[in-house]
Amino acid sequence: MNGANDLQKFIVSYLKAQGWTVWRNNSGQIRTSSYTVRLSPSGLGDVIGFDPRGAFVNIEVKIDEDVISLKQVDVLATIAASPYGIACVARTEKQFLQWFRDCKKTV
């Protein structure tokens, strides 16, 4: 893994192979001549979608010293507390795979 983009691609590919419907979330904003348009809600993860049961999946990718924002913590906690939400912060491929194995035990 060389960076966040590589880890995001790995996560999407791995989860799709497991039957999950996920995609990389476009974040940030663009400015038109008179409007600023947000591409996704603030705090939403880098990889989103749903698992085979239809539960919402939100995965935030952080590499090395990247720090998770308070808004991201709040969104992850809200989703994880929901009976239909799955949330994770992924820092490495190995850590993500361990999370997935643990997640499968509870899903």
C-alpha positions, 0 to 999 in steps of 0.5 A: 500500500502506498497511500490512501487511494491504494487502500481505498481501492483495495477495500472497495475491491475486497468488499465487492468480491465478498458481495458488498455493494460499495464505492469510493465516495467523492468528497470535497466541493466544487465552485461554479461561477456563482455556487459552491457545491458539496460533493457529499455530506461533511464527515462521510467516509471514503468508502460507502455503500451497503452490505449484502443485508442492506446495512449502510457501510461507512469506512474512513481511510486514514494513513500514517499520521492522518487525524480523524476529524470530530465530524468524522468521529461523530458520523462514524459513531452515529452509523455504528450505533444504528442497527443498520449501520457498519462503520470502520476507520481503516489505516492499513490493509491488515487492520482492515482485514481484521476488522472485516473478519470481526465484522462478519462475526456480528453481521 
